[in-house]
Amino acid sequence: MFAEFTEALFSIFFVETLINGLLLGGVLALLSLGLNLIFGVIDVVWICYAEIIMLGMYTIYFLHVDGGMPLILAAACGVGVTALLGWLTHRLVIGYLLQAAPINQLLATGGLLFFFQGAAMVAFGIEFRNLGVSLGSLAVSEDIYLSWTRLLSFAIAAGVVVVLYQFLSRSYLGAAIRAISQDREIMILMGVNTKKLYLLTSAIGGGLAGLAAALLALQYDVHPFIGLSFGPITFMVCVMGGLGNMVGGFLAAFVFSELITIGGYFAELEWGYVLAFAFFIAAMFVRPEGLFARKS
């Protein structure tokens, strides 16, 4: 038993597993960036965030497959649609709940989750749809193959983190967003229009959901319940990284993805998720605020 474990540990396939786990982390990081940005500024967890991603995937699918639109242009339209959905979600729902109890906020966004799911079922049915696009794999060696889609996701996630950092640290709007996330009351007293900043942040977060949707649509079938596959994982990544901490969420995504892939390598993929969830529970006992949460 120990000999088999040692052989598996030093196998070339274990190296491939670690690399694929790193690339999966890029997908999870991209999923968590928008949610972390929204929570960091507005202080409301959008339980329905994964369903906005689902609607973005449907937008890309119909524009590309049924409308014949080039994939890149369809993806850009998907980002625009989800940005609008993010804006509308805050404008029509969240904006009225900023002073409400957290449980009311969770119930409202949970209600939106079921509304989006139900609307998707009525409008599109429950059948699975696939873009039919494959980017193939990159042969690193005779034994190691890496998915171009995951490589692209990793590169885009890293690029988005850099762009967001530059936007938040160097632009006037970015400075205002950082300031309002630290002290909302002072910003109001200084005459800053917090409502516009909230709407802008929600639109940016929605746009990031569309970017994630474009990459997920290349790898997974689109259906009304696809959000249930990624919503819990996205939320746990955000919590593990420290809610509102984009850099922490980025790092936590790679911890989570490596645990999933390593567990799947030694057993089955389902056990990989069990290992990741068990680690998450243990981490919450040690650091309830998140492994990478900022120290106050």
C-alpha positions as CSV (number, residue, x, y, z in Angstrom):
1,M,0.0,0.0,0.0
2,F,2.8,2.4,1.0
3,A,4.8,1.4,-2.0
4,E,1.9,2.1,-4.3
5,F,1.3,5.5,-2.7
6,T,5.0,6.4,-3.1
7,E,5.0,5.3,-6.7
8,A,1.9,7.5,-7.4
9,L,3.4,10.4,-5.5
10,F,6.6,10.5,-7.7
11,S,4.8,9.7,-10.9
12,I,4.9,12.0,-13.9
13,F,1.1,11.9,-13.8
14,F,1.2,13.5,-10.3
15,V,3.1,16.4,-11.8
16,E,0.4,16.7,-14.5
17,T,-2.2,16.7,-11.7
18,L,-0.5,19.5,-9.8
19,I,-0.3,21.6,-13.0
20,N,-3.9,20.9,-13.9
21,G,-4.9,21.9,-10.3
22,L,-3.1,25.2,-10.8
23,L,-5.0,25.8,-14.0
24,L,-8.3,24.9,-12.4
25,G,-7.5,27.4,-9.7
26,G,-7.5,30.1,-12.5
27,V,-11.1,29.2,-13.3
28,L,-12.1,29.3,-9.6
29,A,-10.2,32.5,-9.1
30,L,-12.1,34.2,-12.0
31,L,-15.4,33.0,-10.5
32,S,-14.6,34.5,-7.1
33,L,-13.2,37.9,-8.2
34,G,-16.5,39.5,-9.1
35,L,-18.3,38.3,-5.9
36,N,-15.4,39.4,-3.7
37,L,-15.4,42.9,-5.4
38,I,-19.1,43.3,-4.8
39,F,-18.9,42.1,-1.2
40,G,-15.9,44.3,-0.4
41,V,-17.7,47.4,-1.5
42,I,-21.4,46.8,-0.8
43,D,-21.0,44.3,2.0
44,V,-23.8,42.1,0.7
45,V,-23.2,38.5,-0.4
46,W,-25.0,37.8,-3.7
47,I,-26.2,34.2,-3.3
48,C,-27.5,34.5,-6.9
49,Y,-24.1,35.3,-8.4
50,A,-23.6,31.9,-10.0
51,E,-27.0,32.2,-11.7
52,I,-25.9,35.5,-13.3
53,I,-23.0,33.5,-14.7
54,M,-25.5,30.9,-16.0
55,L,-27.5,33.6,-17.8
56,G,-24.2,34.8,-19.3
57,M,-23.5,31.3,-20.6
58,Y,-26.9,31.1,-22.2
59,T,-26.4,34.5,-23.9
60,I,-23.1,33.3,-25.4
61,Y,-24.6,30.0,-26.5
62,F,-27.6,31.5,-28.3
63,L,-25.6,34.3,-30.0
64,H,-22.9,31.9,-31.2
65,V,-24.8,28.7,-32.0
66,D,-28.2,30.1,-33.1
67,G,-27.2,33.6,-34.1
68,G,-24.0,32.6,-35.9
69,M,-22.1,35.4,-34.1
70,P,-18.3,34.9,-33.8
71,L,-17.4,33.4,-30.4
72,I,-15.3,36.4,-29.3
73,L,-18.1,38.8,-30.1
74,A,-20.7,36.6,-28.5
75,A,-18.5,36.5,-25.3
76,A,-18.2,40.3,-25.4
77,C,-22.0,40.5,-25.6
78,G,-22.3,38.0,-22.7
79,V,-20.1,40.2,-20.6
80,G,-22.3,43.2,-21.4
81,V,-25.5,41.3,-20.6
82,T,-24.2,40.1,-17.2
83,A,-22.8,43.6,-16.4
84,L,-26.4,44.9,-17.1
85,L,-27.8,42.1,-14.9
86,G,-25.4,43.1,-12.1
87,W,-26.5,46.7,-12.4
88,L,-30.2,45.8,-12.4
89,T,-29.8,43.5,-9.4
90,H,-28.5,46.3,-7.3
91,R,-30.8,48.9,-8.7
92,L,-34.0,46.9,-8.3
93,V,-33.2,44.7,-5.2
94,I,-30.0,45.2,-3.3
95,G,-30.2,49.0,-3.1
96,Y,-33.3,48.7,-1.0
97,L,-31.7,46.2,1.4
98,L,-28.5,47.9,2.3
99,Q,-29.7,48.8,5.8
100,A,-31.7,45.6,6.3
101,A,-30.5,42.7,8.5
102,P,-28.0,40.3,6.8
103,I,-30.5,37.5,6.9
104,N,-33.0,39.6,4.8
105,Q,-30.2,40.3,2.3
106,L,-29.4,36.6,2.0
107,L,-33.1,35.6,1.6
108,A,-33.5,38.3,-1.1
109,T,-30.5,37.2,-3.1
110,G,-31.5,33.5,-2.5
111,G,-35.0,34.4,-3.9
112,L,-33.2,35.9,-7.0
113,L,-31.4,32.6,-7.4
114,F,-34.6,30.6,-7.7
115,F,-36.1,33.4,-9.9
116,F,-33.3,33.2,-12.3
117,Q,-33.3,29.4,-12.3
118,G,-37.1,29.3,-12.9
119,A,-36.9,31.9,-15.6
120,A,-34.2,29.9,-17.4
121,M,-36.3,26.7,-17.2
122,V,-39.4,28.4,-18.6
123,A,-37.5,30.2,-21.4
124,F,-34.9,27.6,-22.4
125,G,-36.1,24.3,-21.1
126,I,-34.0,21.8,-19.0
127,E,-32.0,20.2,-21.8
128,F,-28.2,20.5,-21.8
129,R,-26.6,22.6,-24.5
130,N,-23.0,22.6,-25.7
131,L,-21.1,25.2,-27.7
132,G,-19.4,22.5,-29.7
133,V,-16.1,24.4,-29.4
134,S,-12.9,22.7,-28.3
135,L,-9.5,24.4,-28.0
136,G,-7.7,21.1,-27.6
137,S,-4.7,20.4,-25.4
138,L,-1.1,21.4,-25.3
139,A,1.4,18.6,-25.3
140,V,4.1,19.5,-22.8
141,S,5.7,16.1,-23.1
142,E,4.8,12.6,-24.2
143,D,2.9,12.1,-20.9
144,I,1.7,15.6,-19.9
145,Y,-1.2,17.3,-21.7
146,L,-2.7,20.6,-20.6
147,S,-6.1,22.0,-21.6
148,W,-5.8,25.2,-23.6
149,T,-9.1,26.3,-22.1
150,R,-7.7,26.1,-18.6
151,L,-4.5,27.7,-19.7
152,L,-6.5,30.6,-21.1
153,S,-8.6,30.8,-17.9
154,F,-5.5,31.0,-15.8
155,A,-4.0,33.7,-18.0
156,I,-7.2,35.7,-18.0
157,A,-7.7,35.4,-14.2
158,A,-4.1,36.6,-13.6
159,G,-4.6,39.4,-16.1
160,V,-7.9,40.5,-14.5
161,V,-6.3,40.6,-11.1
162,V,-3.6,42.9,-12.4
163,V,-6.0,45.1,-14.3
164,L,-8.3,45.4,-11.2
165,Y,-5.4,46.2,-9.0
166,Q,-4.3,49.0,-11.3
167,F,-7.8,50.3,-11.6
168,L,-8.4,50.3,-7.8
169,S,-5.0,51.8,-7.0
170,R,-4.4,54.3,-9.8
171,S,-7.8,55.6,-10.9
172,Y,-10.0,58.1,-9.2
173,L,-13.0,55.8,-9.3
174,G,-10.8,52.9,-8.0
175,A,-9.7,55.1,-5.1
176,A,-13.3,56.0,-4.4
177,I,-14.3,52.3,-4.4
178,R,-11.5,51.4,-2.0
179,A,-12.4,54.3,0.3
180,I,-16.1,53.4,0.4
181,S,-15.2,49.8,1.2
182,Q,-13.3,51.0,4.3
183,D,-15.6,53.7,5.6
184,R,-19.0,54.3,4.1
185,E,-20.2,56.9,6.5
186,I,-17.3,59.2,6.0
187,M,-17.7,59.0,2.2
188,I,-21.3,60.1,2.5
189,L,-20.3,63.0,4.7
190,M,-17.7,64.0,2.1
191,G,-20.4,64.4,-0.5
192,V,-19.6,61.2,-2.5
193,N,-22.5,59.7,-4.4
194,T,-22.4,56.3,-2.9
195,K,-25.3,55.0,-4.9
196,K,-23.5,55.6,-8.2
197,L,-20.4,53.8,-6.8
198,Y,-22.5,50.8,-5.7
199,L,-24.1,50.6,-9.2
200,L,-20.7,50.8,-10.9
201,T,-19.3,48.1,-8.6
202,S,-22.3,45.9,-9.3
203,A,-21.9,46.3,-13.0
204,I,-18.1,45.5,-12.9
205,G,-18.9,42.5,-10.7
206,G,-21.5,41.4,-13.2
207,G,-19.1,41.9,-16.1
208,L,-16.6,39.6,-14.4
209,A,-19.4,37.0,-14.1
210,G,-19.8,37.3,-17.9
211,L,-16.0,36.7,-18.4
212,A,-16.2,33.6,-16.2
213,A,-19.3,32.5,-18.2
214,A,-17.4,32.7,-21.5
215,L,-14.7,30.4,-20.2
216,L,-17.1,28.0,-18.5
217,A,-19.1,27.7,-21.7
218,L,-16.1,26.3,-23.4
219,Q,-15.8,23.5,-20.9
220,Y,-19.3,22.7,-19.6
221,D,-22.8,22.2,-20.9
222,V,-25.2,25.0,-20.3
223,H,-28.4,24.3,-18.4
224,P,-30.6,26.1,-15.8
225,F,-28.9,24.4,-12.8
226,I,-25.2,24.9,-13.8
227,G,-25.0,27.6,-11.1
228,L,-25.5,25.0,-8.5
229,S,-22.3,23.3,-9.6
230,F,-20.2,26.4,-9.1
231,G,-22.1,28.6,-6.6
232,P,-21.1,26.8,-3.4
233,I,-17.5,26.4,-4.5
234,T,-17.3,30.1,-5.4
235,F,-18.7,31.1,-2.1
236,M,-16.3,28.8,-0.2
237,V,-13.3,30.2,-2.1
238,C,-14.4,33.7,-1.2
239,V,-14.9,32.8,2.5
240,M,-11.6,30.9,2.7
241,G,-9.8,33.9,1.2
242,G,-11.6,36.4,3.4
243,L,-14.8,37.9,2.1
244,G,-14.1,41.1,0.2
245,N,-10.4,40.3,-0.1
246,M,-9.7,39.8,-3.9
247,V,-6.1,38.8,-3.5
248,G,-7.0,36.4,-0.7
249,G,-9.8,34.9,-2.8
250,F,-7.3,34.5,-5.7
251,L,-4.9,32.6,-3.5
252,A,-7.6,30.5,-1.9
253,A,-8.8,29.4,-5.3
254,F,-5.5,27.7,-5.9
255,V,-5.5,26.0,-2.5
256,F,-9.0,24.7,-3.2
257,S,-8.3,23.5,-6.7
258,E,-5.1,21.7,-5.7
259,L,-7.0,19.8,-3.0
260,I,-9.7,18.8,-5.5
261,T,-7.3,17.5,-8.1
262,I,-4.9,15.8,-5.6
263,G,-7.9,14.0,-4.0
264,G,-9.2,13.0,-7.4
265,Y,-5.7,11.7,-8.4
266,F,-5.4,9.3,-5.4
267,A,-9.0,8.3,-5.3
268,E,-11.9,9.7,-7.4
269,L,-12.9,13.2,-8.3
270,E,-15.8,13.1,-5.8
271,W,-13.3,12.4,-3.0
272,G,-11.3,15.4,-4.2
273,Y,-14.3,17.6,-3.4
274,V,-14.8,15.8,-0.1
275,L,-11.1,16.5,0.8
276,A,-11.5,20.2,-0.2
277,F,-14.7,20.6,1.8
278,A,-13.2,18.9,4.9
279,F,-10.2,21.3,4.7
280,F,-12.6,24.2,4.4
281,I,-14.5,23.2,7.5
282,A,-11.2,22.7,9.5
283,A,-9.9,26.0,8.2
284,M,-13.0,27.8,9.5
285,F,-12.4,26.4,13.0
286,V,-8.9,27.7,12.9
287,R,-9.5,31.1,11.2
288,P,-13.3,31.8,10.9
289,E,-12.5,35.1,9.1
290,G,-10.7,33.3,6.3
291,L,-7.1,32.0,5.8
292,F,-6.0,35.1,3.9
293,A,-8.3,37.7,5.6
294,R,-6.7,41.0,6.3
295,K,-5.6,41.5,9.9
296,S,-7.4,44.4,11.6
